[in-house]
Amino acid sequence: MAQADIALIGLAVMGQNLILNMNDHGFVVCAYNRTVSKVHDFLQNEAKGTKVIGAQSLEDMVSKLKKPRRIVLLVKAGQAVDDFIDKLVPLLSPGDIIIDGGNSEYRDTTRRCKSLKEKNLLFVGSGVSGGEDGARYGPSLMPGGHKEAWPHIKEIFQSIAAKVGTGEPCCDWVGDEGAGHFVKMVHNGIEYGDMQLICEAYQLMKDVLCMDHDQMAQAFSDWNKTELDSFLIEITADILKFRDTDGTHLLPKIRDSAGQKGTGKWTAISALEYGTPVTLIGEAVFARCLSSLKDERVEASKTLGGPSGVQFQGDKASFLEDIRKALYASKIISYAQGFMLLRQAAKEFGWSLNYGAIALMWRGGCIIRSVFLGKIKEAFDRDGDLQSLLLDGFFSKAVQDCQDAWRRVVSTGVQHGIPMPCFSTALSFYDGYRNAVLPANLLQAQRDYFGAHTYELLSRPGHFIHTNWTGHGGNVSSSSYNA
């Protein structure tokens, strides 16, 4: 008997919480897991007293679904998703919808869209952000794929999503093919950048201003009442003041070697692939890689010296405010770069992305949720074709206002030997972006000198010429290619 509105496969914590969230909003959900005993356990415990129903097999699950059947996969990205799709295809009818809510690589989503279209089935690849808490009480959802599926899943998705402002859901249709998963990937890359920027601010407070944990916690708490109001700043304050069972602070006891699941790395790889200078996220990924060389760093610390005898002489309160401004300016750069990558991908794949809607999707429910994203939405509302956030009046003024503080922080940090990969790369990008003339003319001359790669003259853009720099080279230029 078909009674369920939607099915969900994969009863790890995210899957269970999404099911309970859908149940709260009046939808009947059919739960299934490859290890069927998990279905039974879930119905007896977390889902006890709800309308959630279970399935003993995929056939059983499909038979319990109203048409068009809607099935969410929350399983490990990669082969597991393909395996479930292969098992589901023979059981489904034309127009049924498979939704992948895992962290899949966007190209896999595009491939699955194409192969399922041939079988008259609809496929949606949706980014889901917010962790287990978001899944339970309102995540940020970023669906993309076959647009015809959207009317059939819109009500469920927008009901369970986080709400902001006057109740706008943090969920909207993103675009074709792998657009939803691409947007989720960039979200995760920005998250890497935000986290690393906060870590750099923390190290400056700790090692330049010699603040203790409670003072740092208070600073982040205060910052959370400013433009930096966000989930990550809020949890940083909580982490800094958290005490272990023995009454001492827990944070200094945690090994400083960071892990990663790969989505930040994918963002950096895409940036290189599409020639977009997303330098801050790239540095954030490399900072994690460097941190994981813990044993090597311990060895190096015994022989490699830094600046000696440098002590902070300035006014501590005003330098703390400088750090806040440097963090804000660098954050603006990171988001500007992230949206540049989205714009480039849209061009590459012919996607029509709504950048303001994406900012709104990230306003609540997700890990990078912040007040700041509302400002990004407003910028795209003012100009839907905005080339860069840095060209919007609000953001260009904000960066200008922070500029002196930002430069003081980077130069002071350098003098104290503090690594600041993201603060410093953000400032370098800003200085590169605002310069009408960069030294790439010399670079082009070098390329032409050793490889006859040609160059353009300012007076004749679009016309490529080769110079015989040495007098004994030839006049034949190499074919043009981009490597």
CORRAQUI-V561222 format. One line per field, one symbol per residue. ss: DSSP state (2 for helix, 1 for strand, 0 for the rest). phi: phi as a letter, one per 40 degrees, with the letter a starting at -180 (. if undefined). burial: 1 if it has 9 or more other ideal C-beta (glycine too) atoms within 8 Angstrom, else 0. A space follows every 50 residues. Layout:
# CORRAQUI-V561222
ss: ???
phi: ???
burial: ???
This chain:
# CORRAQUI-V561222
ss: 00010111100022222222222200001111000022222222000000 00110002222220100001111000002222222222200000001111 00000222222222222200011111111022222220111111102222 22222222221011000110100010002222222222222222222222 22222220000022222222222000000122222222222010000010 22200000000022222222222000002222222222222002222222 22200000000000022222222222222222222222222222222220 00002222222000000001022222222222000000222022222222 22222222222222200000222222222222200000022222222222 200011100111111000000000000000000
phi: .cbccabbbhbcdccdcccccccdcgccbbcaadccdcccdcccbdccgb ccbbbcaccccccccccccbbcbbbdchddccccddccdccbbdgcbbbc bcccccccccccdccccccgbbbbbbcbbhgcccdcbiccbbcahcdccd dcbdccccccccbbfchcccaaccicfcdcccccccdccccdcdcccccc cccccccccfccccccdccccccccbdcdaccccccdcccccbcccgccc dcccccbccabhcccdccccdccbgbcccccdcccccccccccdcccccc ccbccbcbgcbcbccccccccdcdcccccccdcccdcdcccccccdcdbg cbccccccdccccagbccdacdccccdcccccacbdcadcccdccccccd ccdccdccccccdcccgccbdcdccccccdccccccbbcccccccccccc bfcgabcdcbcgbcbbbccbgbccbcccccabb
burial: 00011111111001111111111010111111100101110110001000 01111001011101100111111110110111011011100100111111 11111101110110011000111111111100011101111111110011 01110111111111000011100111111111111111111111111111 11111101100010111111101100011111110111111101000011 10000000010011111101100101011111111111001101001000 00000000000100000011111111111111111111111111110010 10101111111111111111011111111100000101110101110110 01101111110111010101111111111101000000001001101100 011111000000011101000000001000000
